Amino acid sequence: MSPLRGTTTARHAKKIIIREGSADGERIFCAWDDCDNDAVSLYTQRVNHGSPGTPYVTRYAFCCERHRQYFLNGHRDYGNTSS
């Protein structure tokens, strides 16, 4: 079902937390090199580091769209898609 014309779909940013080893969990930080902000679920990127035909998929998470775009602009593309 598509949204009605003139309406927007709400997207909620959720911090990414890994719950391995501790009850409270650990926050994931932005994958951009100079950033110490928390990564959020809206700005993730799936990247294939392998060559075509040999997948090696890694997921990166960022704090904002700007840092995600910086990463994409400086990265080689082998079928990368947003996720």
C-alpha positions as YAML, in Angstrom:
chain: A
units: angstrom
residues:
- id: 1
  name: MET
  ca: [0.00, 0.00, 0.00]
- id: 2
  name: SER
  ca: [1.46, 3.37, -1.01]
- id: 3
  name: PRO
  ca: [1.18, 6.50, 1.14]
- id: 4
  name: LEU
  ca: [-1.40, 9.10, 0.24]
- id: 5
  name: ARG
  ca: [-0.33, 12.00, -1.91]
- id: 6
  name: GLY
  ca: [0.96, 14.91, 0.14]
- id: 7
  name: THR
  ca: [1.87, 12.80, 3.17]
- id: 8
  name: THR
  ca: [5.25, 11.73, 4.47]
- id: 9
  name: THR
  ca: [6.40, 8.47, 5.97]
- id: 10
  name: ALA
  ca: [8.01, 8.77, 9.40]
- id: 11
  name: ARG
  ca: [11.43, 7.18, 9.82]
- id: 12
  name: HIS
  ca: [12.77, 6.80, 13.33]
- id: 13
  name: ALA
  ca: [16.47, 6.86, 14.14]
- id: 14
  name: LYS
  ca: [17.40, 4.14, 16.64]
- id: 15
  name: LYS
  ca: [20.85, 3.84, 18.18]
- id: 16
  name: ILE
  ca: [22.54, 0.56, 17.34]
- id: 17
  name: ILE
  ca: [23.42, -1.49, 20.43]
- id: 18
  name: ILE
  ca: [25.16, -4.86, 20.62]
- id: 19
  name: ARG
  ca: [24.16, -6.98, 23.59]
- id: 20
  name: GLU
  ca: [27.09, -9.39, 23.65]
- id: 21
  name: GLY
  ca: [28.69, -10.01, 27.02]
- id: 22
  name: SER
  ca: [26.96, -7.33, 29.10]
- id: 23
  name: ALA
  ca: [23.41, -6.78, 30.29]
- id: 24
  name: ASP
  ca: [23.36, -3.13, 29.21]
- id: 25
  name: GLY
  ca: [24.95, -3.66, 25.81]
- id: 26
  name: GLU
  ca: [27.54, -1.57, 24.00]
- id: 27
  name: ARG
  ca: [26.85, 1.28, 21.61]
- id: 28
  name: ILE
  ca: [28.22, 1.24, 18.08]
- id: 29
  name: PHE
  ca: [30.00, 4.41, 17.03]
- id: 30
  name: CYS
  ca: [29.85, 6.10, 13.62]
- id: 31
  name: ALA
  ca: [32.08, 4.39, 11.04]
- id: 32
  name: TRP
  ca: [33.39, 7.73, 9.75]
- id: 33
  name: ASP
  ca: [37.01, 8.00, 10.91]
- id: 34
  name: ASP
  ca: [36.89, 11.35, 12.76]
- id: 35
  name: CYS
  ca: [33.47, 10.92, 14.39]
- id: 36
  name: ASP
  ca: [32.71, 9.70, 17.92]
- id: 37
  name: ASN
  ca: [28.90, 10.00, 17.73]
- id: 38
  name: ASP
  ca: [26.59, 7.00, 18.14]
- id: 39
  name: ALA
  ca: [25.59, 5.19, 14.95]
- id: 40
  name: VAL
  ca: [21.89, 5.02, 14.16]
- id: 41
  name: SER
  ca: [19.84, 2.50, 12.19]
- id: 42
  name: LEU
  ca: [18.72, 4.97, 9.49]
- id: 43
  name: TYR
  ca: [22.21, 5.45, 8.08]
- id: 44
  name: THR
  ca: [23.61, 1.99, 7.39]
- id: 45
  name: GLN
  ca: [25.43, 0.82, 4.30]
- id: 46
  name: ARG
  ca: [26.07, -2.70, 3.00]
- id: 47
  name: VAL
  ca: [29.40, -2.94, 1.18]
- id: 48
  name: ASN
  ca: [30.82, -5.79, -0.89]
- id: 49
  name: HIS
  ca: [34.60, -5.69, -0.44]
- id: 50
  name: GLY
  ca: [35.11, -8.68, -2.72]
- id: 51
  name: SER
  ca: [35.46, -8.72, -6.46]
- id: 52
  name: PRO
  ca: [32.44, -9.44, -8.66]
- id: 53
  name: GLY
  ca: [31.43, -13.06, -8.18]
- id: 54
  name: THR
  ca: [33.27, -13.33, -4.84]
- id: 55
  name: PRO
  ca: [31.18, -11.58, -2.21]
- id: 56
  name: TYR
  ca: [32.66, -10.30, 1.05]
- id: 57
  name: VAL
  ca: [29.86, -8.24, 2.57]
- id: 58
  name: THR
  ca: [30.30, -5.85, 5.51]
- id: 59
  name: ARG
  ca: [27.76, -3.50, 7.05]
- id: 60
  name: TYR
  ca: [28.74, -0.01, 8.18]
- id: 61
  name: ALA
  ca: [26.67, 2.32, 10.37]
- id: 62
  name: PHE
  ca: [26.88, 6.10, 10.54]
- id: 63
  name: CYS
  ca: [25.48, 8.88, 12.72]
- id: 64
  name: CYS
  ca: [24.13, 10.99, 9.84]
- id: 65
  name: GLU
  ca: [23.52, 10.99, 6.09]
- id: 66
  name: ARG
  ca: [26.44, 13.36, 5.53]
- id: 67
  name: HIS
  ca: [28.99, 10.88, 6.96]
- id: 68
  name: ARG
  ca: [27.41, 8.04, 4.99]
- id: 69
  name: GLN
  ca: [27.75, 10.08, 1.79]
- id: 70
  name: TYR
  ca: [31.40, 10.95, 2.58]
- id: 71
  name: PHE
  ca: [32.07, 7.21, 2.90]
- id: 72
  name: LEU
  ca: [30.27, 6.36, -0.34]
- id: 73
  name: ASN
  ca: [32.03, 9.10, -2.30]
- id: 74
  name: GLY
  ca: [35.44, 7.74, -1.30]
- id: 75
  name: HIS
  ca: [34.67, 4.04, -1.69]
- id: 76
  name: ARG
  ca: [34.91, 1.65, -4.64]
- id: 77
  name: ASP
  ca: [31.56, 0.20, -5.68]
- id: 78
  name: TYR
  ca: [31.10, -3.54, -6.26]
- id: 79
  name: GLY
  ca: [27.31, -3.66, -6.12]
- id: 80
  name: ASN
  ca: [26.91, -1.68, -2.90]
- id: 81
  name: THR
  ca: [23.36, -1.04, -1.79]
- id: 82
  name: SER
  ca: [21.66, 0.78, 1.05]
- id: 83
  name: SER
  ca: [20.07, -1.35, 3.70]
...
